[in-house]
Amino acid sequence: MAPGGRQAARGGVRVALAGLTTRGRSFLAAGIAAGVCAYVLGQEDLLRVGLLLAALPLLCAVAVHRTRHRVTSSRRLTPARVPSGGEARVHLRVDNVARLPTGLLMLQDRVPYVLGPRPRFVLDRIEPGGRREVSYRVRSDLRGRYPLGPLELRLADPFGMCELTRSFAAHDMLTVVPQVEPLPPVRLGRGAQGLGDGRQRSMAVGGEDDVLPRGYRYGDDLRRVHWRSTARYGELMVRREEQPQRARCTVLLDTRRTAYRGAGPGSAFEWSVSGAASVLTHMLQRGFSVRLLTDTGTQVPGEGTAVFGGAGAETAEAAGLLMDTLAVIGHSEGDALSAAQDVLRGSDEGLLVAFLGALDEEQARIVARMRHRTGGALAFLPEDTADGEDEEDPSEGSAGTAPGAERALREAGWTVVRAPRGAPMASVWQQADRERTGVSGGGDR
């Protein structure tokens, strides 16, 4: 046997013997003692009893050790993304691929404490080629990404002589996204119908010379073949279809640590994150191309792809990317919004919706300048504390919004809405429409 094989064998023996229970150790000790007494007294029958007592725990240890490597597991999450406060179900499956049945099995899955206590299950013997399935529920009020696993499996023989623990390497990730509230359809700015009335076309149709051909793709209609370009380029070319120009929406999320106070599910920052998720989802459903922009200048989707996401079949992918980003977004250490202004400077990016923290006069002027060429601008200012409730903790920063900040935004053309603590996003959304139109009653447009 090679040196590596001998070391593996010794390691396996040590692991098997280390798994002996109190009962197994007692049987082994009794067998050794009976063997010694039989040798001293010359009793062959006692020697047979001693050998039986000593061999039973050893055989059980070997069987459990071999079975440990013949048991496989898998995990399935439904759903893999769950809103904060919602529940997800985790399904565990254990398969016995050995030729021998297993003994008693005890399962324990590792989960973060915020998802609840560690689930434990006890399974009876599994026949050769058999399987067992169990499930448990997890719930979190805090958004984030939480690892589930690895699964720990404790095997025991039918006689209770040996117990061994196996830890599987595989683990899965549960994503807890912000709560998304359904929003009523309101007209909040130019191009608010997404792909509806008044949409612009991206191509001129003045004549044959204005056609911009592209290479033929599998499935293209042969009636769209552009023969003049085909002859020119030496490959099959087709006319580009006239493409609608989708309305765009940018959601600006202020994540500065100094702009918020308090923490937890009821804090102003969490309300802003949930509000941003609700607006992004609502705009995607209405046919907008959307992007998420933070005070640090980070854009989602990023520069490596299209800056705005949500075109056609990419809508579901864009929504998933945005929700995954908002699930783990946290406070930034900066104290200015100038990086976001640099991204928006000199461009007409359609509707701009901003969820802002506390603003001083300087930051209010920066936000006011973001409005210049957008089709509409909404600013939501969540209130940190309600009247008579928790006062500001000086250790948590945030001096509150300056008295003239809101006026500066309104003078620059922003629609500004103050959101009380815990206010439903749907009602705040309708209030923004009422303030924009200057009427007392909102409603669908």
BELWOCOR-V304445 format. One line per field, one symbol per residue. phi: phi as a letter, one per 30 degrees, with the letter a starting at -180 (. if undefined). burial: # if it has 24 or more other ideal C-beta (glycine too) atoms within 12 Angstrom, else .. Layout:
BEGIN
phi: ???
burial: ???
END
This chain:
BEGIN
phi: .dedddddddddddddddddddddddddddddddddddddcicddddddddddddddddddddddddeccccbbbbcbddcbdeiccbccccbbcccddcddcdcbcbcdbdddckdddbbccdecdeidbbbbbbcbabdcdkcbdcjddcbccbddcidbbbcbcdddbbcccccddccdcddbccleidciccdidccdbdbdlddddcdbddbejddddcdcddddddcibdbbddddcdcddcbccccdcdddcbbibjecdddddddddddddddddddcjdcbbcbcddidcbedddcddccjchdddddddddddddddcdbdccdbbcddddddddibccidccccccdbcdddddddedddecddabbbccdddbddicedddedciiciddedddddddddjdccbccdeidddddddddddddddicdcckdc
burial: ..............###.###..##.##.##..##..............#..##.#############.####.#.#..#####.#.#.#####.#.#.############...#...#.#.#..#...#.#.#.#.#########.##.#######.########.#..###########.#############.................#............#..#.......###......#################..####################.################.....#####...#..##########.#.##..###.###.##....############..#########..############..........#.#.##...##.###.########.#.#.##.######.##.....#...
END
